[in-house]
Amino acid sequence: MARVLLCAKIAGVGIWLLGSLILGPTTAMAEDDANAALRAYDSADSADRKVWELIFGNTYNGINWADSVLVHRKQPRLFCAPDNVVLTGPQVIEMLRGQLNATPKIGEVPYGLAILFALQNKFPCG
């Protein structure tokens, strides 16, 4: 009898959790396009600018790590920066601005993809 009650309680909690996941509010977040991200950076106070610089710098770091995996696997690279190049967030922002000045349409793609395009333009392979 106690075992049946325990199983019923566990099932009840499981159903409650599942219901809260299904019926609970959800927030979908999409990555800002490059224009929106740069506007947010430009309009931010100094503390929030540092956050944006970290975001742009970390995006570059992620792309750089992905490129390192491709090198390790002997697959075509995403971009071909010299080994001694390490970019900071502000440098990535300026590189992105230069890419958007040269190709304004890239401002409409997610900022991570726009950073990749800027890296490919600045450090082409072959």
LUMFISE-446776 format. One record per residue: residue in three letters; x, y, z of N, C-alpha, C in turn. Coordinates in steps of 0.001 Angstrom, whole numbers. Atoms other than C-alpha are relative to their C-alpha. Layout:
<sites>
SITE   resn       n_x       n_y       n_z      ca_x      ca_y      ca_z       c_x       c_y       c_z
SITE    ALA         X         Y         Z         X         Y         Z         X         Y         Z
...
</sites>
This chain:
<sites>
SITE   resn       n_x       n_y       n_z      ca_x      ca_y      ca_z       c_x       c_y       c_z
SITE    MET       816     -1198         0         0         0         0       858      1259         0
SITE    ALA      -882     -1161       -65      2785      2449       910       741       197     -1317
SITE    ARG      -706       -82      1285      4576      1619     -2296      -900       596     -1072
SITE    VAL       954      -536       969      1457      2421     -4353      -165      1505       218
SITE    LEU       123     -1422      -290      1072      5788     -2581      1240       768      -440
SITE    LEU     -1252      -638       412      4730      6611     -3207        51       140     -1517
SITE    CYS        15       -53      1475      4391      5761     -6907      -998      1045      -495
SITE    ALA      1009      -983       392      1234      7881     -7131       512      1415       234
SITE    LYS      -567     -1325      -272      3011     10837     -5514      1069       367     -1022
SITE    ILE     -1049      -249       994      5988     10511     -7841      -625       318     -1353
SITE    ALA       679      -251      1274      3664     10320    -10849      -661      1372         9
SITE    GLY       650     -1304      -107      1739     13360     -9609       993      1140      -143
SITE    VAL     -1041     -1025       108      4929     15405     -9206       510        76     -1440
SITE    GLY      -467        27      1388      6099     14309    -12661      -984       679      -936
SITE    ILE      1026      -629       840      2800     15341    -14242       -30      1504       241
SITE    TRP       -14     -1433      -318      2903     18671    -12409      1187       693      -666
SITE    LEU     -1181      -598       634      6468     19348    -13636      -163        95     -1514
SITE    LEU       213        -8      1450      5593     18392    -17189     -1011      1077      -386
SITE    GLY       994     -1031       281      2511     20608    -17112       561      1397       123
SITE    SER      -570     -1339      -160      4492     23561    -15807       952       332     -1139
SITE    LEU      -886      -246      1144      7006     23132    -18625      -798       317     -1259
SITE    ILE       811      -187      1205      4321     22921    -21269      -789      1302        67
SITE    LEU       887     -1152      -118      2049     25661    -19938       686      1258       502
SITE    GLY      -712     -1150      -544      4663     27929    -18386       456       941     -1092
SITE    PRO      -454      -971       998      5853     31086    -20101      1389      -356      -508
SITE    THR     -1308       240       590      8770     30735    -22451       447      1268      -714
SITE    THR      -557     -1142       688     11050     33327    -23925       930      -516     -1086
SITE    ALA      -881       351      1099     12584     32844    -27323       884      1208      -280
SITE    MET      -919     -1099       267     15677     34908    -27934       788      -309     -1257
SITE    ALA      -792       140      1205     17264     35390    -31290      1200       930       118
SITE    GLU     -1196      -842       -10     20723     36804    -31824      -284      1281      -774
SITE    ASP       159     -1279       685     20698     40488    -32726       741       -19     -1326
SITE    ASP      -781      -165      1216     21689     41368    -36247      1143       968       310
SITE    ALA     -1207      -797      -250     24998     43206    -36589      -327      1471       206
SITE    ASN       373     -1413      -165     23372     46627    -37003      -578       258      1390
SITE    ALA       632      -175     -1307     21248     46198    -33853      1024      -143      1124
SITE    ALA     -1016       201     -1035     24193     44904    -31834       919      1218       105
SITE    LEU      -861     -1192       -36     26365     47858    -32824      -756      1223       516
SITE    ARG       807     -1101      -552     23526     50293    -32085      -101      -124      1521
SITE    ALA        78       223     -1443     23148     48727    -28642      1327       354       662
SITE    TYR     -1329      -340      -526     26895     49043    -28090       189      1517        38
SITE    ASP      -203     -1446       101     26957     52659    -29243      -857       782       988
SITE    SER       895      -725      -899     24022     53670    -27040       156      -403      1469
SITE    ALA      -165       512     -1365     25219     51807    -23935       865       935       846
SITE    ASP      -898      -720      -910     26781     53369    -20863      1319      -780        78
SITE    SER     -1334       607        22     30413     52509    -20103        -1     -1426       540
SITE    ALA        49      1362      -545     29561     49439    -17991      -590      -974     -1012
SITE    ASP       623       875       993     27256     47997    -20645       859      -126     -1258
SITE    ARG      -932       116      1135     29814     48787    -23344      1021     -1099       267
SITE    LYS      -950      1068      -355     32257     46530    -21475      -637     -1371      -190
SITE    VAL       704      1264       204     29625     43792    -21530       -55      -336     -1488
SITE    TRP        45       233      1446     29171     44222    -25288      1378      -364      -548
SITE    GLU     -1355       346       446     32946     44157    -25768       318     -1452       342
SITE    LEU      -178      1406      -359     33002     40845    -23902      -791      -912      -932
SITE    ILE       832       808       893     30157     39525    -26058       663      -131     -1370
SITE    PHE      -658        52      1314     31920     40474    -29306      1311      -785        83
SITE    GLY     -1259       725      -163     35263     39185    -28015      -217     -1486       194
SITE    ASN       278      1418      -213     33766     35911    -26821      -552      -664     -1258
SITE    THR       470       548      1277     32004     35453    -30149      1190      -312      -901
SITE    TYR     -1229       244       761     35366     35838    -31865       730     -1228       550
SITE    ASN      -689      1146      -603     36889     33356    -29390      -664     -1311      -393
SITE    GLY       711      1213       400     34177     30810    -30194       263      -369     -1452
SITE    ILE      -295       259      1416     34729     31182    -33929      1432      -487      -146
SITE    ASN     -1406       399        46     38476     30898    -33356       186     -1451       473
SITE    TRP       -77      1390      -466     38029     27667    -31352      -567      -953     -1049
SITE    ALA       569       843      1052     35790     26257    -34080      1004      -180     -1138
SITE    ASP     -1016        83      1041     38515     27066    -36599      1139      -929       433
SITE    SER     -1058       875      -515     41074     25313    -34379      -379     -1473      -129
SITE    VAL       466      1377       165     38962     22159    -34438       144      -433     -1452
SITE    LEU      -137       330      1420     38898     22291    -38236      1456      -245      -367
SITE    VAL     -1434       207       248     42697     22629    -38302       409     -1378       512
SITE    HIS      -330      1297      -602     43005     19632    -35977      -526     -1162      -845
SITE    ARG       615      1050       824     40699     17594    -38223       495        12     -1441
SITE    LYS      -526      -156      1356     42596     18724    -41333     -1123       267     -1002
SITE    GLN      1113      -417       850     39424     20270    -42762       209      1454      -395
SITE    PRO      -142     -1401       412     39077     23591    -44601      -341       944      1158
SITE    ARG       147      -950     -1101     39406     26511    -42206     -1080      1036      -289
SITE    LEU       976     -1088       125     36866     29274    -41562       674      1292      -429
SITE    PHE      -800     -1172       340     39520     32000    -41783      1442      -347       351
SITE    CYS     -1408       374      -146     43309     32064    -41798       837      1144       580
SITE    ALA      -796     -1027      -681     44674     34575    -39294      1378      -566       330
SITE    PRO     -1313       472      -459     48389     34379    -38490       -96      -522      1440
SITE    ASP        45       636     -1316     49140     32320    -35380        84       987      1163
SITE    ASN      -200      -933     -1100     50098     35360    -33297     -1128      1019       158
SITE    VAL      1101      -955       -66     46805     37237    -33863      -999      -432      1070
SITE    VAL      1048       174     -1004     44512     37521    -30847      -733      1332        78
SITE    LEU       771     -1237        46     41723     40078    -31117      -750       239      1306
SITE    THR       792      -397     -1158     40093     41960    -28258     -1402       379      -476
SITE    GLY      1361      -416       350     36409     42892    -28141       -33      1296      -787
SITE    PRO        12     -1249       772     37062     46504    -29226       579      -164     -1419
SITE    GLN      -556       238      1340     39203     45251    -32137     -1012      -711      -893
SITE    VAL      1033       707       765     36413     42894    -33235     -1088       988      -425
SITE    ILE      1022     -1004       318     33934     45787    -33071       461       881     -1157
SITE    GLU      -513      -851      1085     36139     47980    -35266       103      -770     -1309
SITE    MET       -69       825      1200     36720     45127    -37709     -1409      -190      -577
SITE    LEU      1385       160       442     32954     44555    -37842      -520      1288      -639
SITE    ARG       411     -1286       588     32331     48279    -38473       587       167     -1398
SITE    GLY      -636       -91      1315     34816     48187    -41345      -693      -893     -1017
SITE    GLN       693       921       900     33055     45161    -42837     -1370       549      -389
SITE    LEU      1322      -549       296     29660     46860    -42563        91      1226      -902
SITE    ASN      -199     -1134       914     31020     49999    -44237       244      -488     -1419
SITE    ALA      -303       552      1324     32324     47874    -47119     -1188      -752      -591
SITE    THR      1121       820       448     29253     45621    -47306     -1180       216       945
SITE    PRO      1083      -333      -937     26223     47240    -45610     -1038     -1107       197
SITE    LYS      1014      1066       -91     23940     44259    -46325       323      -996      1113
SITE    ILE      -400       943     -1052     25928     42177    -43816      -544       438      1360
SITE    GLY       580      -475     -1242     24447     44352    -41078     -1326      -646       346
SITE    GLU      1300       629      -206     21204     42414    -41485        91     -1443       473
SITE    VAL      -157      1385      -448     22655     39021    -40540       344         1      1492
SITE    PRO      -378        60     -1419     23194     37823    -36937      1448       436       193
SITE    TYR     -1327      -585      -181     26223     39546    -35451      1114     -1038        24
SITE    GLY     -1026      1040        11     28090     36262    -34974       427      -366     -1413
SITE    LEU      -291       293      1400     27824     35497    -38668       719      1176      -652
SITE    ALA      -672     -1182       548     28812     39071    -39520      1456        53       455
SITE    ILE     -1389        51      -480     31925     38673    -37348       781     -1034      -800
SITE    LEU      -674      1006       823     32763     35483    -39244       317       563     -1383
SITE    PHE      -254      -600      1314     32379     37333    -42567      1149      1007        67
SITE    ALA     -1077      -983      -161     34640     40124    -41272      1350      -698       168
SITE    LEU     -1241       765      -167     37258     37569    -40180       447      -604     -1330
SITE    GLN      -331       586      1295     37100     35859    -43555       522      1053      -969
SITE    ASN      -452     -1084       868     37520     39201    -45313      1406       464       396
SITE    LYS     -1280      -483      -492     40442     40289    -43114      1099     -1053      -111
SITE    PHE      -972      1101        -8     42155     36874    -42993      -448     -1114      -932
SITE    PRO       463      1032       941     41247     34981    -46179       987     -1187       -40
SITE    CYS      -832      1208       167     42544     31447    -46748       346      -148     -1481
SITE    GLY      -476       273      1351     44601     30732    -49827      -168      1063      -947
</sites>
